[in-house]
Amino acid sequence: MTFTPGPWWKSYDLGTYEIRADGGVVVAKDCTKEDADAIASMPDMLAALLSFERAAQLSNTCEDATDAVNEWLEASNDAMEKVNAVLKRLRDAKVIEKAEGR
């Protein structure tokens, strides 16, 4: 299995949604709107998770070094911004509500 780099976006055609990437590559097809919104956000979710991983790695090496602490703070802020952006996108598309059965 290969990974198609983001960004991904949804397109609507003939009553169903598809997820596409650059060059018109079809990542997924025959999706509901909610599934399409969730799938299209996957590259952003991956970036957010990797940002948190980096922040966690830095927190293990910081100790009292000012430069390391500053790098950790910057990585943590970056991770939170990415997570908040993904969550907003999913909330706006009502994906979280549907996943929670609401």
Secondary structure, 3 states (H helix, E strand, C coil): CCCCCCCCEEEEECCEEEEECHHHCEEEEEECHHHHHHHHCHHHHHHHHHHHHHHHHHHCCCCCCHHHHHHHHHHHHHHHHHHHHHHHHHHHCCHHHHHCCC
